[in-house]
Amino acid sequence: MWLTRRPTRGMLCHMRIEAIEEALHATPFAPFRIVLPSDRSVPVPHADFVSIAPNRKWLLVWDKRGGWSLLDPALVVQLAFNGAGKR
């Protein structure tokens, strides 16, 4: 079960790219979901599924079927781990 806490209205917290990198490089790696303001979430089953652009302004997240999502890190409001969220 994925637990997420939604920010209250008018209280969107934007994720810093460093927090996303920290989650990607954690040992051991814990799968998580990238949550966007629209409540859409993008699963990250392994760090190899994410690429960060050299200018650090874009995240490319691959899915298990070969599809992908291009995300602006400034729009990420939460990382949802299995059991807890990280802001």
N, C-alpha and C positions, 0 to 999 in steps of 0.2 A: 504494500500500500504506500503510495506516495503522499506525503503530508506537505502541504504548502499553506502558508499564511498569506492571505491577500492583503496588500497595503490598503489602508482606509482611503476613502476618497480625498483627493487633494494631497495625498502623502506618498507619492511615488518616489521610491528610493532607487537611484540609478546605480547599477553595479559598476565598480571600477574594473578595468581590464586586469589589474593585478590580482584581484580576487578570483577572476575566472582562470587566470594562469595558475594560481595556487591550487585550485581544485583540479586542474588538468595534470599538475605535477605531483599531486599527493601520493604518498607511499604508505600503505597500499592504495591504489586508485579506487574510488567509490563512484559508481555510476550516478549520474544526476540528470536533472532536466533544467534547461534554460527557460525561465518564465518571462514572458513579454507582457507589456501593459494590457494587451487585449485578452489576457488569460490564456493565450496560445502558449504551448510549451513544446520545446524541442529536446528530445532525449539525447543524452551523450552516454552511450554504453561503454566507451573506452576513449582514452585521450587521443588515440590515433584517428578518431572520427572528427577532430576539430583542427582547423588551420587558422592561425591568426595572421592577418596581412602584415607585411613589414611596417606599414605606417600605423598599425594598431587601431585602425578605424573600422575594420570589418572582421567578422568571424565567419568562416565557412564551415558548416556542420553537415557531415555526410550521414545518411541513414543506412540501415543494413541492406536496403534494396538498391543502393546506388544513386538514390535521389539526394538532393542537397538543399540547404537553406542558407541564404546569405543574410547575416544579421549585423545590425549596428550595435556594438557593445553598449552604447549610451542608452539604448532602449531596453536593456536587460534589467528587470526589477528584482529578480531573485534567482538563486540556484536552489533547486529543490532536491534534496537527497532522500533516499529511502529512509523515512523515519524522522527527518528534521530538515528545516530550511536554513540557508545561510544567506545573510544579507550583506 
